[in-house]
Amino acid sequence: MSPRRQSGLLRCACNDGAPAMSLKLFELVGTDAARPFSPYCWRTRMALAHKGLAAQSLPWRFTEKSAIAPHGSEKVPVLLHHDKPVVDSWTIATYLEDNFPDGPSLFGGEGGRAMARMLNAWGDIAIVGGIFPLIVADIPKNLAEIDAAYFRTSREARFGGKSLETVMANRDTAVVAFRKSLEVMRQTLKKQPFIGGSAPNYADYIVFGGFQWARVTSPFKLLEADDPVYAWREKLLDAFDGMARKSPGHAV
């Protein structure tokens, strides 16, 4: 095990009946092991909390590929249930729904699961993809030198060799287009408090994961305070006894 790794109990929710030690979660961190920042890991964190489950947190960093390779993955999150690996945030969500039926439903039935699958793709493209160029040069500041070098090299290759700073240079104007892209969500939240309806479900956690990723890694302000999306994000920061808000992050 890497000397950098420290594990602890991820306390997602209070539920004495949850098999806490049977669940372990590899999640992305930087120099601060208590500061998980992957948008996909946050989807899983919120899903576990929704189900009233606790998991042992296994901090993982970009250059620690060998730690999760035996579980058939190169990326996190990786959930271990009695040491059985479940890979990918969407797969983990459906696994939790099917294998822990006594907890609150993440989807509210098969129709909700089908709609969440579409939203999962939208979250990847519009939310994570939309936020990425707005915060990309801030992310290495959270990483150790070896991980920052890996991140910079691999991500700059995605942008055709442009530096991360060049990609992010116009974010003050680019964020306006990002905010406009949220209009369908904004209109929905004017009619109901959460994407999932009267209470949050996995549809909310899909989108929230991206905003929490940005909050943890970057001081850049994505949302205006009078935006219904901002109010929605604030409610999810306070969900589950403020689990997400208590995680180290920027006041944005």
C-alpha positions in Angstrom: 0.0 0.0 0.0 1.3 3.5 -0.8 2.7 5.3 2.2 0.6 8.3 1.2 -2.7 6.4 1.6 -4.7 6.6 4.8 -8.0 5.0 5.2 -10.9 6.0 7.4 -14.6 5.5 7.8 -16.7 7.4 5.3 -19.7 8.3 7.5 -22.4 8.8 4.9 -25.4 8.5 7.3 -26.3 7.3 10.7 -27.6 3.8 10.4 -26.6 1.3 13.0 -27.9 -1.6 10.8 -25.8 -0.7 7.8 -22.9 -3.2 7.2 -20.3 -0.5 7.4 -17.2 -2.5 7.3 -18.5 -4.7 4.4 -18.2 -1.6 2.1 -15.0 0.1 1.1 -14.8 3.0 -1.4 -11.7 4.0 -3.4 -12.1 7.8 -3.9 -9.9 10.4 -5.5 -8.0 12.8 -3.3 -4.9 15.0 -3.6 -2.5 16.1 -1.0 -5.3 16.2 1.6 -6.7 12.7 2.1 -9.8 14.2 3.7 -10.6 16.2 0.6 -12.2 13.9 -2.0 -12.9 15.7 -5.2 -13.9 13.4 -8.1 -17.4 14.3 -9.4 -18.1 10.6 -9.8 -17.0 9.7 -6.3 -19.3 12.4 -5.0 -22.2 10.8 -6.8 -21.3 7.6 -5.0 -20.8 9.3 -1.7 -24.3 10.9 -1.9 -25.9 7.6 -3.1 -24.4 5.8 0.0 -25.7 8.5 2.3 -29.2 8.3 0.6 -29.2 4.5 1.3 -28.1 5.0 4.9 -24.9 3.1 4.3 -21.4 3.8 5.6 -18.2 2.8 3.8 -14.5 2.7 4.7 -12.8 5.4 2.6 -9.7 4.4 0.7 -8.0 7.5 -0.5 -6.6 7.1 -4.0 -4.5 9.4 -6.2 -4.0 9.6 -10.0 -0.7 7.8 -10.0 -1.8 4.9 -7.8 -3.1 2.8 -10.7 -1.7 -0.4 -9.2 -4.0 -0.1 -6.1 -7.2 -0.5 -8.2 -5.9 -2.5 -11.1 -6.6 -5.8 -9.3 -10.2 -4.7 -9.2 -10.5 -4.3 -13.0 -10.4 -0.5 -13.1 -8.1 2.3 -13.9 -10.4 5.0 -12.5 -12.4 5.6 -9.4 -14.9 5.2 -7.8 -14.4 1.6 -7.0 -16.7 0.1 -4.4 -15.8 -3.1 -2.6 -18.7 -5.0 -1.1 -17.3 -7.9 0.9 -14.2 -7.4 -1.3 -16.2 -7.8 -4.5 -15.5 -4.8 -6.8 -18.2 -2.7 -8.3 -16.7 -0.2 -10.8 -18.2 3.1 -12.2 -20.5 5.4 -10.4 -23.6 4.5 -12.4 -23.0 0.8 -11.9 -22.4 1.4 -8.2 -25.7 3.3 -7.9 -27.7 0.5 -9.6 -25.8 -2.1 -7.4 -26.7 -0.2 -4.2 -30.4 0.0 -5.4 -30.6 -3.7 -6.1 -28.6 -5.1 -3.2 -29.7 -2.8 -0.4 -33.5 -2.6 -1.0 -34.3 -1.8 2.6 -32.8 1.7 2.3 -34.6 4.6 0.5 -34.8 4.1 -3.3 -32.3 6.0 -5.3 -34.6 6.1 -8.4 -38.2 5.7 -7.2 -38.8 2.7 -9.5 -37.8 1.5 -12.9 -39.1 4.6 -14.7 -37.0 6.8 -12.5 -34.0 4.6 -13.1 -34.5 4.9 -16.9 -34.7 8.7 -16.7 -31.7 8.9 -14.4 -29.7 6.9 -17.0 -30.3 9.7 -19.5 -29.5 12.3 -16.9 -26.3 10.4 -16.1 -25.1 11.1 -19.7 -26.2 14.7 -19.5 -24.3 15.1 -16.2 -21.1 13.8 -17.9 -21.4 16.0 -20.9 -23.1 19.2 -19.8 -22.1 19.4 -16.2 -18.7 17.7 -15.9 -17.7 18.6 -19.4 -19.0 22.2 -19.0 -17.2 22.8 -15.7 -13.9 21.2 -16.6 -12.4 24.0 -18.8 -13.5 26.6 -16.1 -11.5 25.0 -13.3 -8.9 22.8 -15.0 -5.8 24.8 -14.1 -6.9 25.0 -10.5 -7.0 21.2 -10.0 -3.2 20.6 -10.0 -2.9 23.0 -7.1 -4.6 20.4 -5.0 -2.1 17.6 -6.0 1.3 16.4 -5.0 4.0 17.0 -7.6 3.9 13.6 -9.2 0.1 13.6 -9.5 0.1 17.2 -10.8 2.6 16.3 -13.5 0.5 13.3 -14.5 -2.7 15.4 -14.6 -1.1 18.2 -16.6 0.4 15.9 -19.2 -2.7 13.8 -19.7 -5.2 16.6 -19.7 -3.1 18.9 -21.9 -3.0 16.1 -24.5 -6.8 16.1 -24.5 -6.8 19.8 -25.4 -4.4 19.3 -28.4 -1.3 20.3 -26.4 -2.7 23.6 -25.1 -1.6 24.5 -21.6 -4.2 24.2 -18.8 -3.8 27.9 -18.2 -4.6 28.7 -21.9 -7.7 26.4 -21.8 -8.9 28.3 -18.7 -7.9 31.8 -19.7 -11.4 32.9 -20.9 -13.4 31.4 -18.1 -14.8 34.8 -17.0 -16.7 34.9 -20.2 -17.1 31.2 -20.8 -19.0 30.8 -17.5 -21.8 32.9 -18.9 -22.5 30.2 -21.5 -22.2 27.5 -18.9 -24.9 29.2 -16.8 -27.1 29.5 -19.8 -26.7 25.8 -20.4 -28.5 25.1 -17.1 -31.7 26.8 -18.1 -33.7 23.5 -18.4 -32.6 22.6 -14.9 -33.3 26.1 -13.7 -36.9 26.0 -15.0 -37.4 22.6 -13.4 -36.2 23.9 -10.0 -38.6 26.8 -10.2 -41.5 24.2 -10.1 -40.0 21.7 -7.6 -37.3 21.8 -5.0 -35.2 19.0 -6.4 -34.6 17.3 -9.8 -36.0 14.2 -8.2 -39.2 16.0 -7.1 -40.1 16.9 -3.5 -37.0 15.2 -2.2 -33.5 14.5 -3.8 -32.6 11.2 -5.4 -29.9 9.9 -7.6 -30.8 12.4 -10.4 -29.8 15.2 -8.1 -26.6 13.5 -7.0 -25.5 13.0 -10.6 -25.6 16.8 -11.2 -24.4 17.8 -7.7 -21.3 15.7 -8.0 -20.0 18.1 -10.7 -20.7 21.2 -8.6 -19.1 19.6 -5.5 -16.0 18.7 -7.5 -15.7 22.4 -8.5 -16.3 23.6 -5.0 -13.6 21.4 -3.5 -10.9 22.2 -6.1 -11.4 25.7 -7.3 -12.3 29.2 -5.9 -14.0 30.1 -9.2 -17.6 31.1 -8.8 -19.8 29.1 -11.1 -23.3 30.3 -10.0 -24.8 33.6 -9.1 -26.4 33.7 -5.6 -29.9 34.5 -7.0 -29.9 31.4 -9.3 -32.3 28.6 -8.4 -29.5 26.2 -9.2 -27.4 27.9 -6.5 -30.3 27.4 -4.0 -30.6 23.8 -5.0 -26.9 23.2 -4.5 -27.0 24.8 -1.1 -29.7 22.4 0.0 -27.6 19.4 -1.1 -24.6 20.8 0.6 -26.7 20.6 3.8 -28.1 17.2 3.1 -27.2 14.2 5.3 -26.2 16.4 8.2 -24.1 18.7 6.0 -21.8 15.9 4.7 -20.8 17.7 1.6 -20.5 21.1 3.2 -18.3 19.7 5.9 -15.9 18.4 3.3 -13.1 21.0 2.8 -13.9 23.4 -0.1 -14.1 26.9 -1.3 -16.8 29.5 -0.3 -18.3 29.8 -3.8 
